[in-house]
Amino acid sequence: MATQKTGRRTVKNLVKEFKADRVKNANIIVDIMERLESSDTGTTLSAVTGLHHVFTHLLLERAIQRTFKSEGEDSARNKLNKWYKEMFEDTLKSFHKLLNHPEKGVQELALSSLLKLLQCEGLHPIIRKTSYGFPYKRLKVIIAEVVSVSEDHRHLVTLLQEYLECQDFLFYTLLLKVPPPGSSRPLVPPLLFLRPPQEAEKQRKKHKKEEEEEEEEEGGGQPTFSLPYPDARHALNVIWPAILNYPLTPELFRRVLVALPDLAMPHLDKPLALTGFFMESYNMGGAISLLALQGVFILINKHDLDYPDFYKKLYALLEPTVFHVKYRARFFMLCDLFLSSTHLPEYIAASFVKRLARLSLMAPSCCLPLIIKFILNLLIRFPGLKKLVHNTSVTDHAGDPYQPGEADPALTKANQSSLWEVATLQHHGMPVVSRAAQFTKKQALPQTEVDLGELVDQGYDELFERSCKVTVKEGIATTFVRPQGLFLYPEGKMADTWAI
């Protein structure tokens, strides 16, 4: 129990007294630790905060298990420092128990204190090292508790995000190979932050140089962490396949599909092992298929995956709903990449051009500049398709040989059609759209393609701003005669037609 002398004082005052003279007031640590077991939540919270400040102070002063060789192992100061070490370990154990406290506020403060003490110990290690030292074993205990199968600690996992942005914390978290078997809450978000260095040799030399420059004497600069590429690559090869075997929520599933192609696949030893995952995702349809596009294309383009129906599936994804999904910009940028292949048959490209032209008749107005510029780029990319612009034998829907219901782009007869759909957009009410469609009147097309980057994210707000910047001549009539009032026009033409 806390002594009568200390029991009347607040934890804040006790911490001040300890910092003022940590030798004389060493027993204050015991008094504060006893308050952790209080039934009052406020007392427990203040005790956690107080112990956090006490041991942060001791770590900064390097007063924990610090041995003064000149004084001997049994000197009073050396014994006191070893006692500080014992109290530090007992405090960490108490904080771990508080992770299962009934109050979530206590759980969160205990975890925050554990992480901050771990961070402080990493910067000011108890045992002085010339190379970078990370409290790996302490982290292992923390993570194992947070992702425990028996307890629902999802609210604690979110607190890790701030620390997972640090490369050392993230790297050692990945090496833990968590979550444990049976857990339904895998730590997938950490994987989305890891970006291993591409130049392994350059990173190795940099790391070696930093170690050589570190000073071994007391008061020297702190060792810095440099992510070792071989270890990071090994971690990715172990953890990503394991994570894909866990049940993922729809949101995490989408995030994994976005992260895998850029963050993981370049570093995996066997990227073709992801074929099943990407193919199943690609065949799901909807937004999932859009997100799986890049992974499937990388497997085909860089790893020789045989998938002859890739363009057939891509063609099927071009539906009116594609203009309303969250990943519209990503989809069209990937489509532009996929249709840039020089080995793509002209009749396949013609089907995509015609499909886009037909979609322009039902797409939102804000998407029309993107569709028109995309079509124009394909015409420039495949010169043989210019015949679609001036094919006067097909002027409307009635005589169009194009088969929009055909699933195979090789059988649509699109190369026998024309771009009458784009020609109709020349009369669109928005000047931005009508001007973009004017290329069908010209005899020659532009020589260079248009950058679609500025158009893929364009919405109604951007389209409205662009329309407002269009300058018009003064004196444009807005009506044929000045009205005298509502429906009061000369000769009663409006009154004969409308009634209130």
C-alpha positions, -999 to +999 in steps of 0.1 A: +000+000+000+011+036-006+025+052+025+005+079+042+031+104+032+029+097-005-008+088-006-019+124+000+001+137-030-008+135-067+012+113-091+022+145-109+039+159-078+055+125-071+070+124-105+084+159-100+100+149-067+115+118-083+131+138-112+145+163-087+164+135-067+160+100-081+183+085-055+166+099-024+131+094-038+136+060-055+107+044-035+083+067-053+083+041-081+069+015-058+042+039-045+030+047-080+030+011-091+007+002-063-018+027-076-021+007-109-042-018-090-067+008-079-104+002-087-107+038-096-101+043-134-088+078-129-062+067-104-050+039-127-047+063-157-026+088-137-004+059-124+003+047-160+011+083-171+034+088-140+054+056-145+057+064-182+074+097-173+095+082-146+111+055-168+114+078-198+135+100-175+156+071-164+162+059-200+172+094-211+196+096-182+209+061-189+203+052-152+189+017-159+214-012-154+242+012-160+275-002-145+303+020-133+333-002-135+354+021-115+331+016-085+327-021-087+297-043-092+285-041-056+286-003-053+255+014-041+250+033-074+253+001-095+229-018-072+204+011-075+206+010-113+200-027-113+170-022-091+157+004-115+160-023-142+139-047-121+112-021-115+112-013-153+105-049-161+078-052-135+062-020-148+061-033-184+045-065-171+018-045-153+012-024-185+007-057-204-019-068-179-038-035-184-042-043-221-071-065-209-085-039-185-123-036-186-120+001-196-108+007-232-093+041-221-069+022-198-061-003-225-053+024-250-031+044-226-013+013-215-005+004-251+006+039-259+029+040-230+044+006-239+051+018-275+066+051-263+088+033-238+099+009-265+107+038-288+127+055-261+146+023-253+154+020-290+170+054-290+186+050-256+192+013-252+198-002-218+228-021-231+250+003-252+255-010-288+276+003-316+251-008-342+214-002-344+196-020-316+158-025-316+138-039-286+126-068-308+116-091-279+095-064-263+077-057-296+070-094-300+052-095-267+032-063-274+020-075-309+012-110-297-011-094-271-027-070-295-036-096-321-047-121-295-073-145-307-091-147-273-096-109-270-110-084-294-084-057-296-093-041-329-093-006-314-057-012-302-046-022-337-055+012-350-031+028-325-002+010-342-007+029-375+013+060-363+043+038-354+041+016-385+051+046-405+085+042-390+106+018-411+123+001-382+090-005-363+073-017-394+102-040-404+104-058-371+067-061-369+067-079-402+094-103-390+071-114-362+050-134-387+017-123-371-012-128-367-012-162-349-030-191-365-068-188-361-068-150-359-095-133-380-079-099-377-046-100-396-024-070-396-028-063-433-025-025-431+012-026-420+020-043-453+006-013-472+033+010-457+064-011-464+084+001-494+116-019-496+145-001-513+150-011-549+188-007-549+199-033-525+236-028-529+233+010-525+214+005-493+239-020-480+268+004-486+248+032-470+241+011-439+277+001-436+289+036-439+265+048-412+277+021-388+314+030-394+306+067-386+289+059-353+308+068-322+314+042-296+320+067-267+293+079-244+275+109-257+281+100-293+254+101-320+226+076-319+227+047-344+202+050-373+182+024-389+185+015-426+161-010-439+182-040-451+168-051-485+175-088-483+157-091-450+128-069-462+125-091-493+125-123-472+098-108-450+076-100-480+080-135-494+070-151-461+042-128-450+023-119-482+014-155-492+004-161-455-018-130-454-036-140-486-048-172-469-066-153-442-102-141-446-101-105-456-128-079-452-141-064-485-122-031-478-089-049-470-094-071-500-096-041-523-065-025-506-045-057-510-053-057-548-041-021-551-009-027-531+003-060-544+014-050-579+036-021-569+047-029-534+051-067-533+053-083-568+086-067-577+102-082-546+086-117-546+107-147-556+077-165-572+052-138-584+034-165-605+022-180-572-002-151-571-019-162-604-047-180-586-055-150-564-055-125-592-074-147-616-102-154-591-104-117-583-104-108-621-133-131-627-155-117-598-166-088-619-174-052-609-149-031-590-128-062-579-121-070-615-110-035-622-085-036-592-072-070-603-064-058-638-029-045-631-018-077-613-030-099-641-013-077-668+020-078-649+018-116-648+012-117-685+036-090-696+066-097-673+062-133-662+048-149-694+015-160-680-007-175-708-041-159-706-055-155-742-089-142-729-073-111-712-086-086-738-119-103-740-124-099-703-112-063-705-136-056-733-165-070-711-155-045-683-164-016-705-199-011-693-219+020-684-213+013-647-176+018-651-181+055-651-196+055-616-171+033-597-146+047-572-116+033-592-126+048-626-094+068-630-072+038-622-092+017-647-088+041-677-052+047-670-046+009-671-067+005-702-046+031-719-015+011-710-030-022-720-041-009-754-007+005-762+007-029-771+021-029-807+012-066-810-025-059-805-045-067-837-061-037-854-096-053-854-093-058-816-084-021-812-114-012-834-137-030-811-125-010-781-128+022-801-164+014-811-173+002-776-161+036-762-180+055-789-212+036-781-207+042-743-203+080-750-241+081-758-250+071-722-220+082-701-221+112-677-212+145-694-181+149-672-167+117-686-172+126-723-140+146-728-120+116-714-138+091-738-133+113-768-096+119-761-092+082-755-107+073-788-086+099-805-054+085-789-063+050-802-069+063-837-034+079-836-019+048-822-035+025-848-034+045-881-055+019-899-085+029-878-087+064-893-111+049-919-137+048-891-137+086-890-147+091-927-168+060-934-198+077-950-215+043-956-225+042-919-242+073-906-265+061-879-275+031-857-298+015-883-271+006-908-243+000-883-227-035-888-211-033-853-224-060-830-225-045-794-239-077-779-209-098-791-186-108-762-156-115-783-140-083-796-126-102-826-161-108-839-179-075-834-173-062-870-162-029-855-136-023-883-165-020-908-183+007-888-179+044-883-177+069-854-212+083-860-216+084-822-188+108-818-202+129-846-234+134-827-215+148-798-205+178-820-240+191-810-236+185-773-248+213-750-214+217-733-189+235-754-160+215-739-176+183-752-187+196-786-152+211-793-135+178-784-157+159-809-148+183-838-119+161-849-143+139-869-148+169-893-111+173-900-093+155-928-061+149-908-058+138-871-033+152-847+002+137-847+007+133-810-015+117-784-032+136-756-022+131-719-052+115-702-039+122-667-058+155-664-091+140-676-094+107-657-103+124-624-125+151-640-159+155-624-188+179-628-170+205-607-140+207-629-161+206-660-182+235-647-151+255-639-137+250-674-170+260-690-171+292-669-137+301-683-150+300-719-152+335-733-183+345-754-190+375-776-211+402-761-246+408-772-257+371-777-295+370-776-310+348-749-346+351-762-363+362-794-384+389-777-383+408-744-411+394-722-435+417-703-440+392-675-446+355-669-462+341-701-471+376-713-457+376-748-470+395-779-496+377-800-503+353-771-481+325-784-470+314-749-505+319-734-520+297-761-495+269-753-492+271-715-517+277-687-511+283-650 
